[in-house]
Amino acid sequence: MCLSSAYRNYDVGGFTPNAAKYDATKSECLRSFERQFIPPQRLLAMLLGNDPGPGGYGFELLWGVILISLALLWFVGGITIRTVRWIAAGFQR
């Protein structure tokens, strides 16, 4: 996202062409991405509760996101299946 913004604003075809600002914005974007990246080993440690993660609540946050997503998928899927069965039965109930 920020790379495309830098390209759109500062590259040759952008609003104000400026190669120095384009390079600075691009490198800052890449550094920001690298700071936010979580390697797979750390993610596994967070899942197992061995690493507190960013902010000290990685274990709870990660499992919360996983379980809430599964619960929502189960809920919406159940409603969808019931609706399809109801329509297939000819609106009996």
C-alpha positions in Angstrom: 0.0 0.0 0.0 2.6 2.5 1.0 4.8 1.5 -2.0 2.0 2.2 -4.4 1.4 5.5 -2.7 5.1 6.5 -3.0 5.0 5.5 -6.6 1.8 7.4 -7.3 3.0 10.6 -5.6 6.7 10.9 -6.3 7.7 8.7 -9.3 8.0 10.1 -12.9 4.3 9.9 -13.6 3.1 11.0 -10.2 1.7 14.3 -8.9 5.1 15.8 -8.0 7.9 13.8 -9.6 10.8 13.7 -7.1 13.2 10.7 -7.1 14.8 11.5 -3.7 11.4 11.6 -1.9 10.3 8.5 -3.8 13.4 6.6 -2.7 13.1 7.8 0.9 9.4 6.9 1.1 10.0 3.5 -0.4 12.8 2.7 2.0 10.8 3.8 5.0 7.9 1.7 3.8 10.2 -1.4 3.5 11.7 -0.8 6.9 8.2 -0.5 8.5 7.2 -3.8 6.9 10.3 -5.5 8.2 9.7 -4.2 11.7 6.1 -5.6 11.7 7.0 -9.0 10.2 6.7 -12.0 12.6 8.9 -15.0 11.7 7.2 -18.4 11.7 9.2 -19.6 14.7 8.0 -16.7 16.8 4.5 -17.2 15.6 4.6 -20.9 16.7 6.1 -19.9 20.1 3.2 -17.4 20.5 0.7 -20.1 19.6 2.2 -22.4 22.3 2.3 -19.6 24.9 6.1 -19.5 25.1 6.5 -15.9 23.7 4.4 -13.0 25.0 4.4 -11.4 21.6 4.0 -7.7 20.8 2.6 -5.8 23.8 2.8 -8.9 26.0 -0.6 -10.3 25.1 0.2 -12.3 21.9 -1.0 -15.7 23.1 -4.5 -14.5 24.1 -4.8 -12.2 21.1 -3.8 -14.8 18.6 -6.0 -17.6 20.0 -8.9 -15.1 20.3 -8.6 -14.2 16.7 -8.5 -17.8 15.6 -11.4 -19.0 17.8 -13.6 -16.0 17.2 -13.1 -16.5 13.4 -14.0 -20.2 13.7 -17.1 -19.4 15.8 -18.3 -16.8 13.3 -17.7 -19.2 10.4 -19.6 -21.9 12.2 -22.5 -19.6 13.0 -22.9 -18.1 9.5 -22.4 -21.6 8.0 -25.1 -23.0 10.2 -27.6 -20.2 9.2 -26.7 -20.7 5.6 -27.3 -24.4 5.7 -30.6 -24.1 7.5 -31.8 -21.5 5.0 -30.9 -23.7 2.0 -32.6 -26.7 3.6 -35.7 -24.6 4.4 -35.9 -23.3 0.8 -35.3 -26.8 -0.6 -38.1 -28.2 1.6 -40.5 -25.7 0.0 -40.8 -23.2 3.0 -42.6 -25.9 5.1 -41.9 -24.5 8.6 
